[in-house]
Amino acid sequence: MMRLTVEDLACVRGGRPVFAGVSFAVAAGEAVVVLGRNGAGKSSLLRVLAGLLPAATGRIVLDGGDAEASLAEQAHYVGHLDAQKASLTVTENLDFWTAFLGGDRARVPVALESVGLGSLADLPAAHLSAGQRRRLSLARLLTARRPVWLLDEPTAALDVAGQDLLAGLMREQLASGGLIVAATHAPLGLTGRELRLNGSRMMPPEGASA
Amino acid sequence: MNALLALLQREVRLAVRIGGGALIGTLFLLAVVIVVPFAIGPDLNLLRRIGPAILWIGVLLASLLALDRLFAADHEDGALDLMLMASAPLELTVAVKGAAHWLTTGLPLVVVAPLMGLFLDLDLGTGLMVAATMLAGTPALTFLGLIGAALAVALRRGGLLLPVLILPLAIPVLVFGVAASQAAIVGPVPFGTPFTILCALTLASLVLGPVAAAAALRLARE
């Protein structure tokens, strides 16, 4: 049984504490929704979990996964940036990330179809709208299977249909024994435990530190 | 392995598409080679004597020209985050990006160098010898440049900082590259002596460049 345990995690950025004393545990099939006002450290928490920021103190343990691989290698991270190249087509972008992340390239057309980009497969990503770019980012969650999803504001720029799509993807992920840690302001259409971050002091707006 | 092949394919595609930097270096070299004879004047002997050095300076600067965006672009669109998380070792990821950059920037410079030599009154045979020294030396320039490109991400400064950081490391390559070219044309030093040192510099930088660049990118996580 897979289980992600976080104990007494603290993060310091630029000499200032962002959050401290964060502890929670998620088991397979569960989701944790991270809440908090702007600057409370939601993005920082997800980046620490993804190994993209050093933790000041605390432990992050993933039990029951691939013992040879780190948490980062078993996790999908979807942040504010979509990691797509404007001059590559939709298919080329997804195909690259699928291959690079060790996924199944044969699933690329199906994944594009299921995020609603099937008809745009040969279009350069430069022509996509913000919501379509977000859908393209989410498509890599389908082509490369990872047990842990770290989602930072996954609903950003998505329309209502897109949010339903995302909710469906997350339900499938949980049903297949994965686990999700998501930071959000908007309702995700997901029943998960809530983790409320209260920044220890006033922080600049999130955009400044992201 | 699949992951790295996919990365190589993507990098080469990006470089040759519109907005990529594949031919910028070659055009820069052309500009250097065209203006030098106007500056030097009609002294063909002088031009022939300094020709290999001019070609090498042009190639050195052209190689560094397109490098500063190599990691900065991936950093800005979030791709670097995913590369840091991936199971492919970051050193190899960096090395593959360097190899793709050399294929699309360094190799074209080597190919056009004999033609550029004609502008400097170097005959085709001499130009080919100079190109041979560049084939051995330009990978060193690219792979040392990786360090500067990674530091440009870490320090959040791009542009001119990179050539300034890399220049001290690139100077030995320039010295032995020009020395090997001169040895091939006029002697008296045998061609092999500077050429083998040039090869050694390249082999060392093929190892050191990716390791140092990956370390810089890891430090840049903020």
Interface residues (C-beta under 8 A of the other chain):
Chain A: R13 G14 A50 G51 L52 L53 P54 A69 A72 E73 A75 Y77 G79 H80 L81 D82 A83 Q84 K85 A86 S87 L88 E92 D95 F96 W97 A99 F100 L101 G102
Chain B: N2 A3 L5 A6 L7 Q9 R10 R13 L14 R17 I18 G19 G20 E76 D77 G78 A79 D81 L82 M83 L84 M85 A86 S87 A88 R221 E222
